[in-house]
Amino acid sequence: MNFFEKFIDSFDAFFQGMLLTIELTVVSIFIAIFIGLLFAFFKISNIKPLTWIADLYIFLIRGTPLIAQIFIFYYGLTSINMPMFAAVVLGLAVHNGAYIAEIFRGAIQSIEKGQMEAGRSLGMTASLTMRRIILPQAFKRAIPPLGNQFIIALKDSSLAAFIGMYELFNVATTYGSNHYDYMTYLLIVSIYYLILVFIFTLVVRLLEKRLEASE
């Protein structure tokens, strides 16, 4: 079979793998946003122990490879019968949360300090000022780097193949092994990743334009 015939013949398997890849990415990023926001608040907190916890978390996660983290979560949590999907999602979420924490920290600290003072002068509490004035602006500024992190998370989800999850990359290696033609199926899976990255990039750009128009 030529390249096109192999692409069509493997479509169903790759499509199912693509759906699993999207699910892994979306769920893990959703959780990572909450983790990142929490540790971003720890980082900018005046409470030193919280700052130390955030610094340690970010240092450990950014200083160790994602594949090792996935293995630790998977083999460490299977003893409590955690499903493979949940273990991989947790590993990806904790990993991306460290980077998202720095994104949110930078975005929050980029807002002029006078805005917090203005909110307090109107009788708002610090937490209310943060929620209603600072965070909406910080979120808008964080959209571009968050979009980049989302794309990175999408590609990083391919590491789930190394613990046996049948996502996009695992489909490619399985077909390559069965047909003794790794190159063709690696090229095919690259096309699927390019399509997903293009779609996610488009969504991020549309969101940026919508936020710019709302201003």
C-alpha positions in Angstrom: 0.0 0.0 0.0 1.1 3.5 -0.7 1.1 6.3 1.9 -2.5 7.5 1.2 -3.9 4.0 1.4 -2.2 3.4 4.7 -3.5 6.7 6.0 -7.1 5.7 5.0 -6.7 2.2 6.3 -5.5 3.3 9.7 -8.0 6.2 10.0 -10.3 4.6 12.5 -7.5 3.7 14.9 -5.8 7.1 14.7 -9.2 8.8 15.1 -9.9 7.0 18.4 -6.3 7.7 19.5 -6.8 11.3 18.7 -10.0 11.5 20.7 -8.1 10.0 23.7 -5.3 12.5 23.2 -7.7 15.4 23.2 -9.4 14.1 26.3 -6.1 13.7 28.1 -5.0 17.2 27.2 -8.2 19.0 28.0 -8.8 17.4 31.3 -5.2 17.7 32.5 -5.0 21.4 31.5 -8.3 22.1 33.2 -6.9 20.7 36.4 -3.5 22.3 35.8 -5.1 25.7 35.6 -6.5 25.4 39.1 -3.2 24.0 40.4 -1.3 26.8 38.7 -3.6 29.5 40.0 -3.3 28.1 43.6 0.5 28.0 43.5 0.7 31.4 41.8 -1.2 32.9 44.8 1.3 31.0 47.1 4.2 32.6 45.2 2.9 36.2 45.6 1.8 35.6 49.2 3.4 37.4 52.1 3.2 34.2 54.1 6.8 32.8 53.7 5.9 29.0 54.2 3.4 29.2 51.3 6.1 30.9 49.1 8.6 28.2 50.1 6.1 25.4 49.2 5.4 27.0 45.8 9.1 27.4 45.1 9.8 23.8 46.1 6.9 22.5 44.0 8.0 24.5 40.9 11.6 23.5 41.3 10.9 19.8 41.7 8.5 19.6 38.7 10.5 21.8 36.4 13.7 20.1 37.3 12.6 16.5 36.6 11.5 15.0 33.2 7.8 14.6 32.6 8.2 10.9 31.6 9.7 10.2 35.1 6.7 12.0 36.7 4.2 10.0 34.7 5.9 6.7 35.7 6.0 7.8 39.4 2.3 8.6 39.3 1.3 5.6 37.4 3.3 2.9 39.1 2.9 4.6 42.5 -0.8 5.0 42.3 -1.7 1.6 40.7 -1.4 0.1 44.2 -4.6 1.9 45.1 -6.2 0.8 41.9 -6.2 4.2 40.2 -7.2 3.9 36.5 -4.5 4.5 34.0 -6.3 7.5 32.5 -6.6 9.2 35.9 -2.9 8.6 36.8 -1.8 10.0 33.4 -4.1 13.0 33.8 -2.8 13.7 37.3 0.8 13.4 36.1 0.2 15.9 33.2 -1.8 18.2 35.4 0.8 18.4 38.1 3.6 18.9 35.5 1.8 21.7 33.6 0.6 23.3 36.8 4.1 24.3 37.7 4.5 26.2 34.4 1.0 27.7 34.6 1.8 28.9 38.1 4.7 31.0 36.7 2.5 32.2 33.9 -0.2 33.4 36.3 2.3 34.8 38.7 3.9 36.9 36.0 0.5 38.1 34.7 -0.8 39.1 38.2 2.4 40.9 39.1 2.3 42.8 35.7 -0.8 44.6 36.8 -0.1 48.0 38.2 -0.1 48.0 42.0 -2.2 51.2 41.9 -5.2 49.1 40.8 -5.1 47.1 44.1 -4.9 50.4 46.0 -7.7 51.9 44.0 -9.9 48.9 44.8 -9.1 49.1 48.5 -9.8 52.8 48.5 -13.3 52.0 47.2 -13.9 49.8 50.3 -13.3 46.5 48.6 -11.3 43.8 50.4 -8.0 42.6 49.0 -9.5 39.3 47.9 -12.5 41.0 46.3 -10.2 43.5 44.5 -8.1 40.5 43.3 -11.1 38.6 42.0 -12.9 41.5 40.3 -10.2 43.8 39.1 -6.7 42.1 39.1 -7.5 38.6 37.9 -9.7 39.5 34.9 -6.9 41.6 33.5 -4.2 39.1 34.4 -6.1 36.3 32.7 -6.3 38.3 29.5 -2.5 38.9 29.6 -2.0 35.2 30.3 -3.9 33.9 27.3 -1.0 33.8 24.8 1.4 31.9 27.1 -1.4 29.7 28.3 -2.2 28.8 24.7 1.4 27.8 24.2 1.4 25.7 27.3 -1.8 24.0 26.1 -0.1 23.0 22.8 3.0 21.8 24.7 0.7 19.7 26.9 -1.0 18.2 23.8 2.4 17.0 22.4 3.6 15.9 25.9 0.5 13.6 26.2 2.3 11.3 23.7 4.4 10.2 26.7 1.4 8.3 27.9 2.2 5.7 25.2 5.2 4.5 27.3 2.8 3.1 30.0 0.6 1.5 27.4 -2.2 4.0 26.9 -3.5 3.7 23.3 -3.4 7.4 22.4 -2.1 8.8 19.1 1.6 8.0 19.4 0.9 4.5 20.7 -1.3 3.9 17.6 1.6 5.0 15.4 4.2 2.7 17.0 1.7 -0.2 17.1 0.9 0.1 13.4 4.6 0.6 12.6 5.5 -2.5 14.5 2.7 -4.6 13.0 3.5 -3.5 9.4 7.3 -3.2 9.8 7.0 0.4 8.6 7.6 2.9 11.4 8.5 5.8 9.2 5.2 5.9 7.4 3.1 5.7 10.5 5.2 8.3 12.3 4.6 10.6 9.4 0.9 9.9 9.6 0.7 10.6 13.4 2.7 13.8 12.8 -0.1 15.0 10.4 -2.7 14.4 13.1 -0.6 16.3 15.7 -0.2 19.2 13.2 -4.0 19.3 12.6 -4.7 19.4 16.4 -2.0 22.1 17.0 -3.5 24.2 14.1 -7.0 23.9 15.6 -5.9 24.8 19.1 -3.8 27.7 17.8 -6.8 29.0 16.0 -9.0 28.7 19.1 -6.5 30.6 21.1 -6.2 33.4 18.5 -10.0 33.7 18.3 -10.2 33.9 22.1 -7.5 36.7 22.1 -9.4 38.7 19.5 -12.7 38.3 21.4 -11.0 39.6 24.6 -9.4 42.5 22.7 -12.8 43.4 21.2 -14.4 43.3 24.7 -11.9 45.9 25.9 
